[in-house]
Amino acid sequence: MTAAGAGLYAHLPYCASRCGYCAFVVTTDGSSRDRYLAAIEREAALLQEEAAAVGFDSIYLGGGTPSLLPPASIARLLAALRSRFGVEDGAEVTLEANPEDVRPAAVSAWRDGGVNRVSVGVQSLSDAELEAVGRRHDAARAREALATLAGSGLSVSGDLILGLPDQTASSFRASLAGLVEGGVEHVSVYLLETEKSKTIEEDRRRQPARYLPDDAQAELWLEMGETLAARGFGHYEISNWSRPGREARHNVKYWTRSATLGLGVSAHELWAGRRRANVSNLEQYLGALEQGRRPLAFDLSVDAAEAVREEIFLGLRLAAGVPSARIEAYVVGAEDVRLWNDYEAWIAEGILRRAGDRVCFTERGYLVSNEVLSRFV
């Protein structure tokens, strides 16, 4: 899988409330929103010259809750980005949205403003599970949002979380079925990472019965893959399935180390052989741009050895895997002398498999992928 052009990401950190599992840089105070949008435009202007010769075939508005912004603000932002960068005709333009913001008038305005793909955070179609993690919508509102999007002409992706408090095997199956029947062309399913939320981590310690055991989650994960395959979805990345041709063009750029620019607080990018990231403090971000400079937290050159290592641990996330010659040369030359034996064991145990001249995870291997990938980070 390749990504032809460069990608442009803009982080919009504003949310109506913070969900119990969230570990992103967000704020529920919208008082700085106009300053922030002006700062994004200033940052785009600062990057315009170095990106002048590059074509962009994806824009991704993430957050936060981008759909919380007025549609006119989204349209203005997209117009500003197109005026500064060489955004190609037919570029994938994604907006992250929460179900409570998906109304016919808003969807129409998003489309008119240049959005052609919406990633909607359904997370669950169980009211008890949604309430347990502080989601503002209920299951009925999520279904209504999916129905609105299904008739909009936009490409639609839906997110679910496996491992939510009070989730059961049957409720997860029902959420998955409802999402697919809602007409989505792309599905992202994430495991709840309890360690990223002190509240959820403490709750799981106090009330373990509220949470599916790890082995039950593993079996549901494998079952989910079979269900989605039977419905015409291909498993192309650890957490992502899509109908043919509906893979997330922008996100594929991260896994294939394609060029990306990142605008906004905490945004990361890979550009001209360097990894750069903005500060995660909102006021520092705003202040720097109001003074006419990018608010970089770091700017690091990626040397050849580091690039190979990234190619392996990012590429293994994809179903296509990585060239076997590349990973085996790395393993043989690694400072960790145990890595070759472990690599051979992963093959023998069916965690990794050789497919022609490539190496990739098996479906069961994805369940322990963090353990494997951490050896290359």
N, C-alpha and C positions, 0 to 999 in steps of 0.2 A: 504494500500500500504506500503510495507516495502523495505528497502534497505539492501541487504545482507552483502556487504563488505564495506570497508572504501573508501573514495573518495580523490582524489588529485587534487588541483586546482593550476594553475600557471598563474599569471597575466603578460601579455606582453603589456606594455603601449604605444607602438609606433604606431602613426597614421600619415598618409600623410597630413591630415588636421583635424581640430576639427569641428564636426557638431554642429549646432545651439542649439540642445536640450541636448547635452552631459553634464553629471554631474560626469563622472568617472575620475579617476586619469589617465591622458594620457599626452603624449608629442608629439609634431611634430618635435622635434630635435632628429634625429637618431644617433647622434655622440657617444652616450654612449652605443649603442646596444651591442657591443661585451663585454664590461665591465659588462653589465647587465646580459647577458646570463651566463657569468662566475660566477656572484654573485648568480644566481639561483642554479647553480650546487653546489656552496659552501653551500648554505642554505640546499639543499637536503642532503649533507654530514653531516651537523650538526644534522639533524633530523633522520638520518638513524638508530641510535641505539634505540631510543625510539619507532620507528615504526617497529622494527625488527620482531616482532611476529604477525604482522597484514597483512591481505590480502586486496589488493586494487582492486576493480572491476570497477573503473572509473577514468579517467584522463580528466580534462577539461582545455584547453588552451584558456583563455579569455583575454579581453583587454578593450581598445586598439583595435588594428587590428592585431591579430596573423598572418593572411594570408599575411601581408605586409613583413614578414620576409622571407628570402630565404628558399625554401623547405629543403635545406641541414641543415640549422640551426634548423628547426623544428624537423627533423629526429634526429639530434644530441641531442637535448634537451630530446626528448622522450626516446632515448637510455640511456641517463644519469639517467633519472627518473627510468627506469626499472632496472638499475644496482644498485640503492640505495634502492628501495622499492620492496615489494613482489607483483608485479602487476600480477594479475591472467590471465590465458588464457581466451580469450573471453571478456576481459574488454572493456567497452565502452570508446573510446578515441575520444573526441570531439575537433574540431578546429573551432573557430569563424572566419568567412571570410566575406570580402566585395565583392560584385559582380565583381568589376573591377580587382580583383586578381584571379578570378576563370577562369583559362585557362586549356586546356586539359593536357599540360605538367605538370603544377603545381599540378593538381588534382591527376595525376598518381604518382607524387613524394610524395605527402602527404600520399596516400594509401600505397606506398612502405615503407614509413617511420613509419607506424604504426597507422595512423589516420583511423578510420572507421566510423566517423560521422562528418558531417559539418553543422554548424549553420550559415546560410547566412543572412546578414542584408539587406534584400530587402527594407523594410520600406514603400515603395509605388511603384506602377507601373504607376505613373503620373509624367511626367517631371516637371510640374509646382510645384508640392509638393516637389519633391526631390531638386529642385533648391532653393526653399524657405528656406530650412534648411541646405543648404551647402553640400549636398551629392555629391560625385564625380562621381557617375555613373548616367546614365539615364535609362529610362524604358527598352529600347531595350537591353542595356547591362545586366540588371537584368534578363531579359527573356533568354538571351544567357547563362548566368551563370547557371540558373536553368536547361536548356537543357543539358548543359555539365555535371552537377552533376547527372542528372536523369539517365544517361547511365554509371555512373562510378562504380556502385556496392557499393557506400557509402550510409549510412543512411543520409537523408537530412531533416533539419529543416529550416523553413523560418520565419523571423520576419516581422511584420507590425506595424505601428503606427496609432492609431485612434486619430484624432484631429489636424492634421497638418495644417499649414496655406494653404489656398486656396483649402482645401479638401471639396468635396461635398459628399452627400450620394451615388450618382451614381459612383463617382470616387473611393470611398472606396470599393463599391461592386465589381467594376472591378478589383481592386488590389487583393481582396480576391479570386476572381474567377481565376485570372491569376496565383496566387501562388499555389492554389490547382491543377489547370490544369498543372502546371509545374512539378508535380510529387513529391511534398514534402510529407513526412510521419508524420511530426510534424509541428504545427503552434503555434507561440507565437505572441500575439497581446497586445500591451501596449498602455495605454492612454497617450497622450502627457502631461507631467507635466510642465506646463508653469512656475511655481514658481521656477523651478530648473535652468532656464535660464533667466537672466535679460533682454537680448535682445528680446527674444520671449515674455516675460511677458509685456514689454513695448510696443511691437508691437501690442499685443492683446488689450491693453488698448487704443492705438491710433486708431487701425483699427479693431474693433470687427467683422465687416462684413466678414473679411477674415477667421473667425473661426466658425465651427459648434457650435451652442448652446448646452449646456449641455444635454438638454432633447433630442435633435436630436442624440447626441452621444450615449445616453442611449438606444434609440430605435435601433440604428444601432448595438450596442453591442448584444442586445437580438436577433436581426435578424441574425447576424453573427453566433451565437451559433446554431440556427436552421439550417442554411445553412451548417455548418460544420458537424452537426449531420447527416444530410441527405446524406453527402458525406462520411460517415463512420468514422468520427473523434469523439473521446470521449473527453468531457471536464473534465480533471482530476485535474486541478489547476486553480486558478483565471484567469491567463493570458495564459494558455496552453491547447492545444488540440492535440491529437495524434491518429493515427491508432492503433489498438490493438497491445500491446507489444512494441510500439515505444515511450513510455514515456521517458523523459530525465532521465536516471538512476542517473546521477550525481546530478542534481538539486533536485530530490526527496529526496536526503540525507539531504539537508538543511531543508526541510519542515518536515521531520520525525526525526530530531535531531540525525542523524547518524554521525559517526566519519568522520571528514574531516581534512586534512592538507591544508594550504594555503601558497604558495610560491610566492614571488614577492612583489613589493611595494604595500601597502594598502591592501594586501590579509588578509582575515579573516579565522578563523578555529574554530572548536569545537573538542577538543581532551582531552581524559582522564578526563572528567568533568570540563574542563577549556575552556573559550572563550579567544582567543588570536587574536591580529591583528598587522600587521606590520605598520611601519610609512608610511605616505603618501607623504613624501618628497623624491624624487628620489636620490638626492645626499646623504642624510642621510642613505638611504637604502644601497646604494653602499658602502659608507664609513664604515658602521658597519660590513658588510660582508668581506670587504677587511682587516678588523682588526680581523676577525675570530669569530664574535658574531652575533646572530640574532638581527635584528633591530626592536624589539617589541615596539609598542606604548602602549599596555596594555596586561595584563595577569591576568584574573580574574577567581576565582573559582565559579562554578555554584552550589548553594546549592539546596536542595530538593524542596523547595518552588518555587525557580526561575525556576527549571526544569519543574515543573507542569505548571507554567504560560507560559513558552515557548511552551510546548507541545500543549497548547490550542491555542495561537494566531498564531503559525506556522501551526498546524494541521488543523485549520479551513480554511486555504487557499486551502486545498485539497478537492476534491469532496467527498471523503470518510468521511471527518469531523473528529470528536473526540468522544471518549466514553461519553455518556450522564452523566454517574455517575461521571466522572472526572470533566467535566465542571460545573455540578450542585453543586458538593461539593465545588468547588472553589468559585462559585458565592455566595453560602450561607455563606461561611466563609470570604468573602471579607471585607476589611475595608470600602469600598465604599458601604454604606447601600442602595444606590439607584440601585445597579447593579442587584439585583434579580428582581425588578420590570421592569427594562429595558430589562432584559433577557426574561422575560415572554412576554413583549410587542413585542420583536423581533420575538418570536414564533407566537404570535397571528396575527401579521401584515404580516407574510409570508416572513420575512427576513431570519430567521433561520427555520429549520424544524427538527423534530425528525424522524429518519429513523431506525426502530428497536431499538437497544441499542446505537445508535450514534446520534449526532447532526451535521448538516452541513448547509451551506448556500443554499438558493434557487438560481435559476438563477438571479432573480431580486435582491435578497439579495446581490449578488456579487457587484452590482452597488454602494452599500453603505458600502461595506466591510471595507474600511478604518476607517469609523466612528465607526463601531463595534469593530474592532480589536484594535483600539487605547485605548479602555477601559481595555484591558488586557496587554498593553505594559508598 
